[in-house]
Amino acid sequence: MNQKEVNTMTLDELQDKLTQMQKSYKEARFTHVLSNLENPLQLRTQRRVIARLQTELNRRITQEV
């Protein structure tokens, strides 16, 4: 997910996607602890997507106020 996709999402979509990505990241991290993932770089990309979503959410919330 790139920044253009994040910018086009609505506030509700951002919140839903953030929740979904956080859940997915926790599951992947748990799986990685028990047995190695095929692609451990997947954790890094998920963290970065979560950061993009959180940044955009915070930006929109501060603009409303």
N, C-alpha and C positions, 0 to 999 in steps of 0.2 A: 504494500500500500504506500503510495507516494503522497507528497504534500498536496498535489492538485486534487486527488480524490478526497483527502481530508477536508480541504477547503470547500468542496461542493456539498458536503454532508450537512444535514440539519442538526440542530442541537440534540434532539432526541436520538437521532441515528448515531451521533458521536458518543453519547452516553451508553447506548446499547452495545456499540462496537467495542468501547473501552472495557465494559464489563466482560464481554465475550473474550477479548484478547487477554485480559488479566487471568481469567479462568484457564484459558488455553496455555498460558505461560506457566502457571502453577503446576498444571498437569505435566507439561513437558519437563519442567525442572525436577519434579518428583520422579518421573521416568528416568531421567538422566542420572539421578542419584542411585537408583536401584540397578540399572543397566545402561550402558552407554547408548546414546542416540546415534542414529546413522549419520546425522549431520548436526554436530554440536553448535555450529554457527547459527542454527535456527533460533537458539535462545537469544543471541545478540540481536538478530533482526526483529524478534518479537518485542524485546525491551525497547528498541528504537521506535517501533510502531506505537507502543503504549505511550512513550514519551511524546510523540507527535500528537496523539489524540489528547493527552492531558494538556499540552501546551495550547492547542487550539481551543479546548473547552475553557481554560482559564482566560484566554484572550477574549473570547466572546462574552464571558460573564463579566469581565471588567469593563468591556465596552458598553454593556447594558446599563451599568451603574453610573 
